[in-house]
Amino acid sequence: MTVLVDSHCHLDFPDFAEERDAIVARAREAGIVRMVTISTRVKMFDGIRAIAEAHDDVFCSVGTHPHNADEELDVTADDLVRLAEGEKVVAIGEAGLDYFYDKAPREAQAEGFRRHIEAARRTGLPLVIHARSADDDMAAILTEETGKGAFPFVLHCFSSGRALAETGIALGGYVSFSGILTFNKSQDIRDIAKDLPADRLLVETDAPYLAPPPHRGKRNEPSYVVNTAQVLADVRGVTLEEIGRTTTENFYRLFSKVPRHDG
């Protein structure tokens, strides 16, 4: 069985409430050895951490999604650093810029994003970055902040342009592909995925969103990361097993606080 990691899902969302244990069990049966459930609001962090603590193979992040940035401008980098001390907390975020929905003022998004960058720099934990329709500003902030001191990061659920992917790689970051990679309209994303360095690739579900075929239109879940990994393998002309080995090794290198699985 191919070993894989779902580097980004949202197990705390209501979509999973009634069968969370079964969903985690299905992921294990599908060869998913690690899952990271991602924070979108610090004020809901206790619940996210509790889910991670209930399952040996589930870990979590702490942070504020850009949609909610203006709600949590009282959350400081010190707060994030303190909360990240927990054993199961392995990443900062997700934070970033979303100009597609613009649910929070752009100034608030940028301010919150920079606080998360500071927390990632201070903790050494990877920053999980949400970037949508904000390529130029995202590249500018990443470049500026890296100039102040490097920090680990991943451009999650990648749906941006080639230039941002290349900037992220050049600055030492990783790029993670979700079910978007598998959609008919996503040839540009597949072309980018084909060309990026193998040692900077990750896969994820972003569940409950963006289910890949043959589950398109249904609720996504971590076990379906296999379908996205298969498309990534096809795009790069390698086997699913090789993509599994590569993305899992990359995951452990970036999410260095996560203990390796047995076997």
N, C-alpha and C positions, 0 to 999 in steps of 0.2 A: 504494500500500500504506500502511495506517495505521502510523504510527510510535508505538511504545510502549516503556515501560521496566518491567522486573520489579524492583521496589525491594526485594524480599526473597525469597531462595531459599537453599537449603542444598546447594550443589554438592559439598561435601566429604563428604556422607553416603554410606554404602556403596551405597545404592540406585543411585547414578550411576557408581560406580567403573569399570565395564566399558565405558561408552560416553559418558563425559563430553564428549569433543570433539564427538561426533555430536549430543549434546543442545544444546550451545552453537551448533552449526551450524544446527540446526533452528530455534532461537530467532531467529537472524539472518534466516533465510529467511522467518520469520513477521513480520518487521518490528520485532523487539525489538532496540533499539540499545544498551541498557545493562542489565546485570544486576549486582545486589549480592548476593554470597554472604555469609551472616551467621554470625558466630561464636557458638558456644554454650559453648565452653570455651577459656579463654586458653591452657591447656596444649596445645591442638591448633591454635593460631593459625598456626604455621609452615606447616602443610599448607594451611590456608585461604588464606594469603597467596600460596603457591606457585601455587594454582589461578588466583588473580586475575592474577598476573604472567605466566601462560602464555597469557592471552587479552586482547587489547587492549580488548575491550568488557565485561570482567568486573572488578568492584571488590569490596572486602570491608570488613567491620567487625572490631572487636576487642572482646570482652566475654564475660560469663558469664551464661548463661540462668538464670532463677530456679530451675529444677529442680536446678541444679548449684551454687547459691549457697554452700552450706555446704562444698563441696569446694574453693572458691577464695577463701576469706576472707583468704588471704595475699596476694592480688592487690590492690595499692593503686591509688589514683587516679594516683599518679606512674607506676606501671607501665603503666597504660592510656594515659596521655599520651605516654609514651616510644614505645610500640609503634605509636601512631597517627601517628607521624611519617613512616611509610613512604608512598611515593608512591601506592600502590594502596589505602591504608586511608582510607576516606571517611566512616566512621561509628563510633560507640561502641555497644556492645551486641551481642546483645539482652539487656536486663536488665529487671527489673520484679517483678511480683507474680503468683503463680499459686496461688490458694486452691482451685482445682478439684481438682488432683491433690495439692497440698501435699507435694511430693516433698522439699522442704527446709524446715527450720523457718522460720516466718514472720519471726522476728527476723533470721535470716541473709539472707533475701530482701531485707528492708528495708535492712539494712546494706549489702549489695552494691549495691542499687539506688542508694542515696545516693552511693556511691563513683563509680558510673558517671555520675550527674548531675554530680558535681564535674568529672569528666574531660571531659564534654561542654561544660560551662561554660568550662573552661580552654582547650580546643582550638577551640571554635566549631564542632565537628563535631556533626551531629545524633545524638541518642540514640534508638536503636530500642527502643521500649518494648513489652514483653510484659505484657498485663493480662488476667487471666481470673478471673472470680468474685471480684474484689477492688476493685470500683468505688469504694467509699467511702474505703478506705485509699489507693488510687491517687490519687484526686482530692485528698485531704488532703496527701499528700507532694508532689505536683506544685505545689499552691498554696503550701505552705510553702517549698519549694526555689526556686520562681520569685521569691518574696519576697526571697530572699537574692541574687538575680541571675539574669536571664533566661538560658535556654539553649534551643537548637533541639531539637525532638523530634517523633517521629511515633508515634502509637498504631497499631502494626502489627496486621494480621490482625484488624480490629476486629470484636468479637462482644459488646461490653459494652452498657450501657444508654445512653439518650439523654443523661442528665445528664453522664456522663463525657465523651462526645463534645463536648458544649457547653463543659464545663470546659476540655478540652484546647484547643479552638479559642480560647476566651477568653484563655488563657495564651500564645497564639501558636503552638500546635502544629498538626500535620497529622494526618489520619486516613487510613489505608490499608486498602483492602478486598481481600480474598482470595476464593477460591472459595466461602467461606461465604455471600457475597452472593447466589450463584446457587442455593442449596439451597431446596427447597420450604418448609422450616420457617423460613426466614429473612426473613419479611415485615417483622418489626420492624427488622431491619438495613437492608432496602431502604428503609423509610420514613425512617430516619435519613439514609441516603446521599442520598436525594432532597432533603433540606432543608439539608444543610451547604453552606457557601460553596464555590463552584467552585474558588477559588484555594487550598484546603486539602486537596484530594483527591489520593490516590495509589492505584495498583493494584499488586498483587503476586500471587505464587503461593503462597508459603511451601512451595514444592516441596521434598521429594517428597510433601507432604501436601495434602489438601483439593482434589483435582482437581475442576474444574467440569464440568458436563455439556457435551458428550457423553462425557466421559472419567471420569465419576464412578465411584469404586471402583477406579480404576487408579492407578498411580504418576503423580503430577503432574510437570510439567516447565515451564521458563520459557515455552516457546512457547504454552502454554495460557492465559497471561495475557490473550490476545486474547478468550477466551470470557468471562472476568470483566469485561473492559472493555466488551464488548458489552452485558452486563446492566446495568452502571452507566449506559451511554448510554441504554438503554431506560427505566430508572427515572427519569432526569433529562430525558427527552424531547429528546435531542440525538442527533447522529450519532456513530458510532464514531470517525470522523475528528476530530470536535471533542473527544471525550473523550481521544483520543490526544494532541492538541495541548495540552490543558489539563493532563493529568496529567504529561506529559513536561516541560512548562515548570515545573510545581510541583516536580517531582523535581530539576531543575537548580537551582532557587532554594533548596531545602532542603539537598540534597547538593551544596553549592557547590564542593567540592573536585573533583568529577567534571568532566572536560573535556567540552564539548559535542561531539556527533557531527557529522560533515560532512553537509551536505545538509539 
